[in-house]
Amino acid sequence: MLFLVLLIHGATLGLTDDEAYYWVLAQKPALGYAFHPPAVAWTVALFQKLTGGSLPRLPAALFSGWICAMGIHWMKIAQATPGGRKSFDSVRGGRVLVAFAGLFAASWMIVPDLPLFLGWMLLFVSSWNFCSRQSSSSSLDYAGLVGGSFLLLLSKYSGVLAIGSAGLAILLWADRKDRMKACLAIVAGTFAALVPVLVWNSQHEWASLLYQIRDRHGGASFSAIRYLRFWLIQLVFAGPALVFFFVRFLPSFWRPQAALRSKFVLLWIAPAFMVFCTQPAWSDFKAHWALVVWLPLFLEFGAQAGAHAGPYGSPESNAPVSSEDASVRKWGRAQTAYGLTLLCAALLFCQFPAISWVMEKTTGKVPDPRWDVGNDMFGWSQLARFIKAHPQYESYPVLGSRYQTAAQAAYALRDQPDNPVSFIPRDLKQKDEWPMLNVTSSDGPDWPSLKRSVLFVGDQRYDAGPEFKDADCKRISSVSTLRSHYIAKKILIWECRPKPLPKS
């Protein structure tokens, strides 16, 4: 069901700026890219080849369904106790997991976080199978360790945190006879991912790694307001019921007699928490970075909420429930109600200009389209229509000075090969990601001179005009797209011509 909802929803919307950028990268698969390792671009390229590009968000829906299915599977197999295995209601536990609106309300977009979470889940479930000692290890478990480690590190560099959790868990709790082989499987997957990462970075002055480690967190300084804002956002993403669950049951993780499952889950929470839940106090952050902190907690919450519940109508479903179990179920219902409401609202805000409507009603003014993030997925198809309506521009290359606008233009003009698109000016780490059109004296990092006439594009979010040297640029159009009666997108188009050489 989750797969179908996300697939249909995603198929009705245009690409976001970042998705369009990953589509551009997929047109030229490489060992690495400016901001992230290549997993998401390779995924887009593979599915584009398999489907002809008709469903660019198909891998996002597939990955989301796979993540959810593996999560429910883990909740079920994690019910083992010294006295046997407790029964588990997959529907009850699954609802709690899907109510992780911070993840699933946006998991219809094909971004690096989805292959990251898929690799995380593969590694989490496979390492649990070794640590729980419920059965002898299988080839699938080893494959999960290799594949999970590979996909994690090939999606984002921060995947190394989960790889460390998996390795430490196996060293602590796996059978002695399995430890060495399981750790070698993790090392094999990690090494396989490091090869393309290190090769690409060594050829690009280590730009991608330095960006993530140094440049992204430059100018660090403590800010209590920024840190408070981070926690308020996380409260919305995770949900008040989950936060209560975390505070209520955190002491059980520390008890000497705590169940293996509690210790295992804490081991997966702690490294990510120490990084992503402290870093915002010192530098800028992106709210979704901390989602990996809440995922293992949601799995534990769902496992507890669905435990002791037999199949509907069975005698066990009517068995007495302890006060602690009743409390977990109550808070599980609260989390489900909150999370599913937030998830549905987020999907509806993409389909309808609800945010703009609310802003208009509360302020009495025409809303700024930049405040409604749903607007970013509308309007770029107008660029192709504009060029077709003006034949004099049908052979013009198209340039943008932001990767967002250049990527959206490239996707909009993908069926118009006479209008190649590139991003100029760009720096070294982005140099190989875009076509070399030979229409300027250089590709950057400074604004170059023009060699031939081009179109330059921007939008209401990135509206700075071109600054080519020795060129005459004039804005020739502003193409608007409406959602209901609200402006959703305004595409700004300039025509730029090289200045004629002075007569001798």
ABEGO torsion letter per residue (X at the ends): XAAAAAAAAAAABBBBAAAAAAAAAAABBBABBAABBAAAAAAAAAAAAAAGGABAAAAAAAAAAAAAAAAAAAAAAAABBAAEBBBBBAAAAAAAAAABAAAAAAAABBBAAAAAAAAAAAAAAAAAAAAAGABBBBAAAAAAAAAAAAAAAAABAAAAAAAAAAAAAAAAABBAAAAAAAAAAAAAAAAAAAAAAAAAAAAAGGAAAAAAAAAAABGBBBBAAAAAAAAAAAAAAAEAAAAAAAAAAAAAAABAABBAAAAAAAAAAAAAAAAAAAAAAABBBBAAAAAAAAAAAAAAAAAAAABGBBBBGBAAAABBBBAAAAAAAAAAAAAAAAAAAAAAAAAAAAABBAAAAAAAAAAGBBBBAAABAAAAABGAAAAAAAAAABAAAAABBBBBABAAAAAAAAAAAAABAABBBBBOBBBAAAAAABBBAGABABAOABBBBBABBBBBBBBAABABBBABBGBBBBBABBBBBBBEABBABBBBBBBBBBBBBBBX
